[in-house]
């Protein structure tokens, strides 16, 4: 990733701010699910599945960001 250009640095900064916000809201959603779910086992299973998909999508979007900023 080439961050020597100010526009590339701005794009990367916006990406990381949006990603941090999504991570915060995702953690809050998982907390609410685990805290108020009727079945703890089902809630933990759904949370783990959600975390796997979230990290997969996050990895793909970061790879796309690297390809854009090359």
PAVEX-706852 format. One record per residue: residue number from 0; chain; x, y, z of N, C-alpha, C, CB in turn. Coordinates in Angstrom, 1 decimal, always signed. Atoms other than C-alpha are relative to their C-alpha. Glycine has a CB too. Example, Ala and Ser with C-alpha at 12.3 -4.5 7.8 and 13.67 -1.06 7.14 Angstrom:
% residues 2
KEMI	0	A	+0.9	-1.2	+0.0	+12.3	-4.5	+7.8	+0.9	+1.2	+0.0	-1.0	+0.0	+1.2;
KEMI	1	A	-0.9	-1.1	+0.0	+13.7	-1.1	+7.1	-0.8	+1.1	+0.8	+0.4	+0.5	-1.4;
% end
This chain:
% residues 70
KEMI	0	A	+0.9	-1.2	+0.0	+0.0	+0.0	+0.0	+0.9	+1.2	+0.0	-1.0	+0.0	+1.2;
KEMI	1	A	-0.8	-1.2	+0.1	+1.5	+3.3	-1.1	-0.8	+1.2	+0.7	+0.3	+0.3	-1.5;
KEMI	2	A	+0.7	-1.1	-0.7	+0.6	+6.0	+1.4	+0.8	+1.3	-0.1	-0.1	-0.4	+1.5;
KEMI	3	A	-0.8	-1.2	+0.2	+3.0	+8.6	+0.1	-0.9	+1.2	-0.5	+1.1	-0.2	-1.0;
KEMI	4	A	+0.8	-1.0	+0.6	+0.2	+10.5	-1.7	-1.1	+0.4	+1.1	-0.8	-0.5	-1.3;
KEMI	5	A	+1.0	-0.4	-1.0	-2.1	+12.6	+0.5	-1.4	-0.6	-0.2	-0.1	+1.5	+0.1;
KEMI	6	A	+1.3	+0.6	+0.3	-5.2	+11.3	-1.3	-0.1	-1.4	+0.5	-0.4	+0.2	-1.5;
KEMI	7	A	+0.0	+1.4	-0.4	-4.2	+7.7	-0.6	-0.1	-0.1	+1.5	+1.2	-0.7	-0.5;
KEMI	8	A	+0.1	+0.0	-1.4	-3.7	+8.5	+3.0	-1.4	+0.4	+0.5	+1.1	+1.1	+0.6;
KEMI	9	A	+1.4	-0.4	-0.3	-7.1	+10.2	+3.2	-1.0	-1.2	-0.2	-0.5	+1.2	-0.8;
KEMI	10	A	+0.9	+1.1	+0.3	-8.8	+7.2	+1.6	+0.2	-1.1	+1.1	+0.3	-0.6	-1.4;
KEMI	11	A	-0.3	+1.0	-1.0	-7.0	+4.8	+4.0	-0.6	+0.4	+1.4	+1.5	-0.3	+0.1;
KEMI	12	A	+0.6	-0.5	-1.3	-8.0	+7.0	+7.0	-1.5	-0.2	+0.1	+0.4	+1.4	+0.2;
KEMI	13	A	+1.4	+0.2	+0.0	-11.6	+7.0	+6.0	-0.4	-1.4	+0.1	-0.6	+0.6	-1.3;
KEMI	14	A	+0.2	+1.5	-0.1	-11.5	+3.2	+5.5	+0.1	-0.4	+1.4	+0.9	-0.7	-0.9;
KEMI	15	A	-0.2	+0.5	-1.4	-10.1	+2.7	+9.0	-1.0	+0.6	+1.0	+1.4	+0.3	+0.4;
KEMI	16	A	+1.1	-0.6	-0.8	-12.6	+5.1	+10.6	-1.3	-0.7	-0.1	-0.1	+1.5	-0.3;
KEMI	17	A	+1.2	+0.7	+0.2	-15.5	+3.4	+9.0	+0.1	-1.4	+0.6	-0.3	-0.1	-1.5;
KEMI	18	A	-0.2	+1.3	-0.5	-14.1	+0.0	+9.9	-0.1	-0.1	+1.5	+1.4	-0.6	-0.5;
KEMI	19	A	+0.0	-0.1	-1.4	-13.6	+1.0	+13.5	-1.5	+0.2	+0.5	+0.9	+1.1	+0.5;
KEMI	20	A	+1.4	-0.2	-0.4	-17.2	+2.2	+13.7	-0.8	-1.3	-0.2	-0.6	+1.1	-0.9;
KEMI	21	A	+0.7	+1.3	+0.2	-18.5	-1.1	+12.2	+0.4	-1.0	+1.0	+0.3	-0.5	-1.4;
KEMI	22	A	-0.5	+0.9	-1.0	-16.4	-3.1	+14.6	-0.7	+0.3	+1.4	+1.5	+0.1	+0.2;
KEMI	23	A	+0.6	-0.4	-1.3	-17.8	-1.1	+17.6	-1.5	-0.5	+0.0	+0.1	+1.5	+0.2;
KEMI	24	A	+1.4	+0.3	+0.0	-21.4	-1.6	+16.5	-0.2	-1.5	-0.1	-0.7	+0.7	-1.2;
KEMI	25	A	+0.1	+1.5	+0.0	-20.8	-5.3	+15.7	+0.2	-0.6	+1.4	+1.0	-0.6	-1.0;
KEMI	26	A	-0.2	+0.5	-1.3	-19.4	-5.9	+19.1	-1.2	+0.3	+0.9	+1.3	+0.7	+0.6;
KEMI	27	A	+1.2	-0.3	-0.7	-22.4	-4.1	+20.6	-1.2	-1.0	-0.3	-0.4	+1.4	-0.2;
KEMI	28	A	+1.1	+0.9	+0.4	-24.8	-6.3	+18.6	+0.2	-1.4	+0.6	-0.1	+0.0	-1.5;
KEMI	29	A	-0.3	+1.4	-0.5	-23.0	-9.5	+19.7	-0.3	+0.1	+1.5	+1.4	-0.4	-0.3;
KEMI	30	A	+0.3	-0.2	-1.4	-23.2	-8.2	+23.3	-1.5	-0.1	+0.3	+0.6	+1.3	+0.6;
KEMI	31	A	+1.4	+0.0	-0.2	-26.9	-7.6	+23.1	-0.6	-1.4	-0.3	-0.7	+1.0	-0.9;
KEMI	32	A	+0.4	+1.3	+0.3	-27.4	-11.0	+21.5	+0.3	-1.0	+1.1	+0.6	-0.5	-1.4;
KEMI	33	A	-0.4	+0.9	-1.0	-25.5	-12.9	+24.1	-0.7	+0.4	+1.3	+1.6	+0.1	+0.2;
KEMI	34	A	+0.6	-0.5	-1.3	-26.9	-10.8	+27.0	-1.5	-0.4	+0.1	+0.2	+1.4	+0.2;
KEMI	35	A	+1.5	+0.2	-0.1	-30.6	-11.1	+26.1	-0.6	-1.2	-0.7	-0.6	+1.3	-0.5;
KEMI	36	A	+0.5	+1.1	+0.7	-30.8	-14.3	+24.2	-0.7	-1.0	+0.9	+1.1	-0.7	-0.8;
KEMI	37	A	+0.7	+1.0	-0.8	-33.1	-17.1	+25.4	+0.9	-1.2	+0.3	-1.3	-0.5	-0.6;
KEMI	38	A	-0.9	+1.2	-0.1	-30.5	-19.9	+24.7	+1.4	+0.5	-0.1	-0.4	-1.0	-1.1;
KEMI	39	A	-1.4	-0.4	+0.1	-26.9	-19.2	+25.5	+0.8	-0.7	-1.0	+0.7	-0.2	+1.4;
KEMI	40	A	-0.8	+0.8	+1.0	-25.5	-22.0	+23.3	-0.3	+0.5	-1.4	-0.4	-1.5	+0.1;
KEMI	41	A	+0.4	-0.5	+1.3	-27.5	-20.7	+20.3	+0.6	+1.4	-0.2	-1.5	+0.0	-0.2;
KEMI	42	A	-0.5	-1.4	+0.2	-26.4	-17.1	+20.9	+1.5	+0.0	-0.2	-0.3	+0.8	+1.3;
KEMI	43	A	-1.5	+0.0	+0.2	-22.7	-18.0	+21.2	+0.3	-0.6	-1.4	+0.6	-0.9	+1.1;
KEMI	44	A	-0.2	+0.6	+1.4	-23.0	-20.2	+18.0	-0.2	+1.1	-1.0	-0.9	-1.1	-0.2;
KEMI	45	A	+0.3	-1.1	+1.0	-24.6	-17.3	+16.1	+1.1	+1.1	+0.1	-1.4	+0.6	+0.3;
KEMI	46	A	-1.0	-1.0	-0.1	-22.0	-14.9	+17.5	+1.3	-0.4	-0.6	+0.3	+0.3	+1.5;
KEMI	47	A	-1.2	+0.5	+0.6	-19.1	-17.1	+16.4	-0.1	+0.0	-1.5	+0.3	-1.4	+0.5;
KEMI	48	A	+0.2	+0.0	+1.4	-20.6	-17.5	+13.0	+0.0	+1.4	-0.6	-1.3	-0.7	-0.4;
KEMI	49	A	+0.0	-1.4	+0.4	-21.2	-13.8	+12.7	+1.5	+0.6	+0.0	-0.9	+0.9	+0.9;
KEMI	50	A	-1.4	-0.5	-0.1	-17.6	-13.1	+13.8	+0.8	-0.5	-1.2	+0.6	-0.4	+1.3;
KEMI	51	A	-0.8	+0.6	+1.2	-16.2	-15.5	+11.1	-0.4	+0.8	-1.3	-0.4	-1.5	-0.1;
KEMI	52	A	+0.3	-0.7	+1.2	-18.2	-13.8	+8.4	+0.4	+1.4	+0.0	-1.5	-0.1	-0.2;
KEMI	53	A	-0.4	-1.4	-0.1	-17.4	-10.3	+9.6	+1.5	+0.1	-0.3	-0.3	+0.5	+1.4;
KEMI	54	A	-1.5	+0.0	+0.3	-13.6	-11.1	+9.6	+0.3	-0.4	-1.4	+0.7	-1.0	+1.0;
KEMI	55	A	-0.2	+0.3	+1.4	-13.9	-12.7	+6.2	-0.2	+1.2	-0.9	-0.9	-1.2	-0.4;
KEMI	56	A	+0.4	-1.2	+0.8	-15.6	-9.6	+4.7	+1.0	+1.1	+0.3	-1.4	+0.5	+0.4;
KEMI	57	A	-1.0	-1.0	-0.4	-13.1	-7.3	+6.6	+1.3	-0.3	-0.7	+0.2	+0.0	+1.5;
KEMI	58	A	-1.2	+0.4	+0.7	-10.2	-9.2	+5.1	-0.1	+0.3	-1.5	+0.3	-1.5	+0.2;
KEMI	59	A	+0.2	-0.3	+1.4	-11.6	-9.0	+1.6	+0.0	+1.5	-0.3	-1.3	-0.7	-0.5;
KEMI	60	A	+0.1	-1.4	+0.2	-12.3	-5.3	+1.9	+1.4	+0.6	+0.2	-1.0	+0.7	+0.9;
KEMI	61	A	-1.3	-0.5	-0.2	-8.8	-4.7	+3.2	+0.9	-0.3	-1.2	+0.7	-0.5	+1.3;
KEMI	62	A	-0.8	+0.4	+1.2	-7.3	-6.6	+0.2	-0.4	+0.9	-1.1	-0.3	-1.5	-0.3;
KEMI	63	A	+0.4	-0.9	+1.0	-9.4	-4.5	-2.1	+0.6	+1.4	+0.2	-1.6	+0.1	-0.1;
KEMI	64	A	-0.7	-1.3	-0.3	-8.1	-1.3	-0.4	+1.4	+0.0	-0.4	-0.2	+0.3	+1.5;
KEMI	65	A	-1.4	+0.1	+0.4	-4.6	-2.5	-0.9	+0.2	+0.0	-1.5	+0.7	-1.2	+0.5;
KEMI	66	A	+0.0	+0.0	+1.4	-5.3	-3.2	-4.6	-0.3	+1.4	-0.6	-1.0	-1.0	-0.6;
KEMI	67	A	+0.3	-1.4	+0.5	-6.8	+0.3	-5.1	+1.2	+1.0	+0.3	-1.3	+0.5	+0.8;
KEMI	68	A	-1.1	-1.0	-0.3	-3.9	+2.1	-3.4	+1.4	-0.4	-0.5	+0.0	+0.2	+1.5;
KEMI	69	A	-1.3	+0.3	+0.6	-1.1	+0.4	-5.3	+0.4	+0.9	-1.0	+0.0	-1.4	-0.5;
% end
